[in-house]
Amino acid sequence: MIVDPQMPSPAFRDMVAGKPYRPDDYCSAITLRAENLVQQYTQYYRARDEQGMSTTLEELLGSVGEGTTFRPHMDFDYGINTFVGSHCFFNYGAVILDVAPVYIGDYFMAGPGVQILTPTHPLNPADRQAYWEAGLPITIGNNVWAGGGAIFCPGVAVGDNCVIGAGSVVTKDIPANSVAVGNPARLIKTVTESDRPDYPHPFSVHSLTLAETGANNDER
């Protein structure tokens, strides 16, 4: 089946809108498309072909900013329902089940095996046997760090500058500037300026720019 991501089927439209749906041939074809593009990306990654990697991510995802990298292997339900910002890094084994939209801000860091899961399923077994399902969107803000094995459950929103501990399961919204750990993930502290370690120079975008400029001048 030849598919056009710009002309989704009624079932696919219902799925993205968060309505109950049953997967159809179009859904299956988009999944196969994503699997093929992931394989293509992996080949470019092994060859260290940055242009090929970038072009493939742009085709695979709904949108992606500059400087974003996935370490293979990664898995998507559809890919085109995932929207990723700039300068993000996903370590090995990322899983993004994007039956509903997934929005990820800039400078997201994901440890190995992070899972972002939007699907939901009926409680009634008869409905599950009939292949009904739905999904809830997930939103992750800017500058979020998720430790290895962290899981984001359907419908959650995580604010800017958060840290999600390794192995944590995010079942509810997490406010900005929070450190959350555990299953379910619980807020244990708020990130403040006092959490900045004693680097050789102040750790800020401005100071890093100055440091790089100075280094380049020294090289000349």
N, C-alpha and C positions, 0 to 999 in steps of 0.2 A: 504494500500500500504506500503510495506516494503522499506525503503529508505536507501541508503548508502551515507553519506555526501561526501565520497571520489569519488563518481561517479555521478556528477550532470548531469541533463538533458541539452540539447542544450539551452532551454529557460533560465535556471538558469545560465548557463555560460554567455549568452548574458547579462543578468541582472547584474551580478557582473562586467562585463567589461564596463558597462555604456551604452550599446546599447539598442535601443528600443526592448521591449519584451512583450509578453502576458503570464501571469502566467499559468502554467500547473499543472498537478496532482503532479509532483515532488515538485513544489513550495509549494503547499497546504500541502503536507505530511511533509515537513521540518518545516512549520509553526506550524503544530499540534505537532510535536516533541518538538519544543521550548516551546509551551504552557504546555506540560506535564512536561518538565524538570523544568519550573518555578514553577509549583505546587509542584513538588518534593522538590525543593530548599526551598520553603516556609515552608513545613513541617519540614525540617531539621532546619530551622531558628527558628521556634517556639519551637523546642525541644532543641535549643542551641547545636546542633550537628555540631561542627565546621568541623570535618572530612567529614561528609556527605555534608555540604555546599560546601566545597572546591572541592570535587570530582564532584559534580553536576555542578558547574560553569565550571570546566574543560571540561565536556562533552557538556555543553550548548554553550559555546563561542568558537570562532576560536582559541583564546589563552587568558590566564589570568595569571598575575603574582601573587606572594605570597602576602598574607595579604590584598587582595581586598575583599570588602564586599558590598553587596546590601541589603538594608532594603526592604522587600517586601511591597507591591507588585510591580513588575517591568514587563515591556512588551517588547518583541522583535518581529520583523517580522520573523527573521530566527535564530538569535543568532550566528550561525557559521560564519557570516560575520563581527562580532564584535571582535576586538582585544584590550585587556585592559592590561595596565601595572600593576606594583606592588603597593601595599599600597594605593589603590584607595578606595573611600567611596562614595556610592550612597545612598542618603536618600530616603524616601518613594516615590513611584510613578514614578520612572524613566521610560522613554519611549525611546527606541532605535529602530528606523525603519531602519534596515540595509539591504535594497535591494542592496545598494552599500556598499563597505567596510567602516567600522568605526574604526579609529585608535586612541586610547587614551593612553597617556603617563603615567608615574609613578606619584603617589601622586595627582591624580585628586580628587577634592572634589565637589560633586554635591548636591545642596540643594533639598528640596522636589519638585517633579513635573518637573524636568529638562527633556527636550525633545531634542533628537538628531535625526534629520529627513533627510534621504538621498533621498526619492522618489521625482520624478518629474512627471508631467502629461502633456499631450498635451494641447495646447490652443484651438485647433479645437475640438468642441464637438463630431463630428462624430468619431474622433480617440479615444476620451475618452469612447464613447459608445461601441467601439470595444475592450475595455480593454487594449489598448496600454499604456505602461508607461515606465519609465526609472529611473535612479538614478545617483547621483553624490557623490563621496566619501567625507567623513568628517575626518579631522585630528585635533586632540587636543593634544597639547604638554605636557611636564612635568610641574608639580606644578601649575596646573590651578584650580581656584576656580570659580564655576558657582553658583550664588545665586538661590534661589527657583524660579521655573517657567521660568528660562532662556530657550530660544529656539535656537538651532543651525540649520540653514537652509542648503539645499543641496549644496555641493561643497565647503564649507568654510574650512579654515585652521586657527587655533588659535595657536599662538606661546607660548613658555614656559613662565611660571611665570605670566600669565595673570589673571585678575579678571574680571568676567562678572557679572554685576549687576543683582539683582533679577528682573525677568520679562523682561529682555532685549531680543531682537530678533537679532541674529547675522546673517546678510545677506551678509557680505563681510569679507575678511580675516582680522584678527586682529594681528598686529605685537607683538613680544615677549615683555614682561615687560610692558604690557598696562593694564589700567583700562578702560573698555568700558561699557557704560550703555545706555539704551533707546531703542526705536523702531523707526527706526533701531538703532542697537547699534553703538554708536560713542565713539571714543577715548577721554577721558577727562583728563587723566594724565598718566605719565610714573612712574612705580614703581621704587623707588630708596632706598638706605640704610637709608635715612631719614624717610622712612615710618615704620621703625621698632620701635615698642612701647617700653616703659621702663619696660621690664620684670625684675624680681629679678636677673636674670643672662642673659648674652648675648644670644639671641635666634639664635643658630646655631647648626648644627648637631654635631660639635665637642664639643661644650660646653654642650649640652644635654647629650652626651655620658659620659663626665666627671662627670656631676651631678649625673647620674644614677649609675656610678661606685662608687662615693663617698657615695651615699645612701646605696648601697649594702654593702660597707665596714663597714659603721656605724652599719648596722643591725647585722653584724658578731660580 
